[in-house]
Amino acid sequence: MQFQEGFHTYYIYIITNKTKTVFYTGVTNNLRIRLNQHKENILLKNKTFASKYIVEFLLYYEKFTWVQDAITREKEIKGWRREKKLELIKTINPDFDFLNYLFE
């Protein structure tokens, strides 16, 4: 029997609220489902960061094959100041459009 290594997709993402005043950075293996979970937590008023600040709009994401790489990148971005996050978002989304439609 031959071992075959599987490939997966993982994402780091940055979401915001309607007025773009708060950023949340996360990691997931299914961005569509995770965005829906954030929205659901808001509707159910669960006690999460996303629901407290009504954070559900996707501004930025990166794709990874290895979960360790995604987690490392998430931690890196979480350590950044707001200004550096804004510059990162501008690299793929200069108008700060909400990108949720890409994963519906």
N, C-alpha and C positions, 0 to 999 in steps of 0.2 A: 504494500500500500504506500502510495506516494503522498507526502505532506504537501498540501497546497495552502499557501498563505493567502488569507482573504483580505480584501481592501474594504475599508469603510469610509464614510464621509462624516467629518465633524466640522462644526462651525464655531467660530467665536463671533459674537455679535454685539452691537451697541444699539440700545433702544432708548427712546426719550418720551417725554410727555408732549402734549399738544403744543405747548408754548416753547418747547425745546430748552427748558431750564435745568433739567435733571438728566443725567446719563446713567444707564445701567449696562454693565458689561457682563456677558455670560458665555457659557459654552454648552453645546448640545450636539446630538447626533441627528436631530431632525428639526430643522429650523421652523418649518411650517407648524408642526405640533407645538413646539415651544412657544411660538408667538401666540398661538391660540390659548395655551395655558396661562400666559401672562394676562391676556384679555379676560379669560374666565376668572382668574383671581381677583381682578378689578371688579367684575360684575358681582361676584360672591362676597366682596369686601373682606377677603382673607387678609390676614395680617402679614403681608409680605412687603418688601421694599417697593415692588412694582405696583401693588394695589394702593399703598399709602400715597405714592407720588403720581399715580395714574400713568405709569410708564408702559407703553405698548407699541410705539411706533418705531419701526426699524430704520436706522440711519446708515448702518455700516455692517459689513460682515466679511469674514475671510473663511476659506475652505481649507480643510486639512485631511490627510489620509490617516494620520496617527493621532490618537487621542492625547498622548503625552505632549505632542507638539502644540495641540490646541490649548491644553491646560497651561502650558508654559507661556504661550502668547497671551492668554486671558489674564494671567497674573501680571505679566509685564504691563499690559494696557491699564489694568486696575491701579497700578502704582503711579500712573502718569497724572500730571496736573491737567485741568480742564483745557487749557490752551493747546497742549500737545494732542489731546484727543480730538479737538476741533480740526487741527491740521491733518490728522489721520483721516477723519471723515471726508474732508475736502478732496482727498486723493481719488476717491471713487464717486463722491456725491457732492460736488461743489455747491449745489443749490440747496443742500440739506432737505431734499425731498424725502417723503416717507416711502420706503421701499417694500412695504408689506405685500403689495400686490404681486411681487416676484415669487412669493411662496404661498400663494392661495390655491 
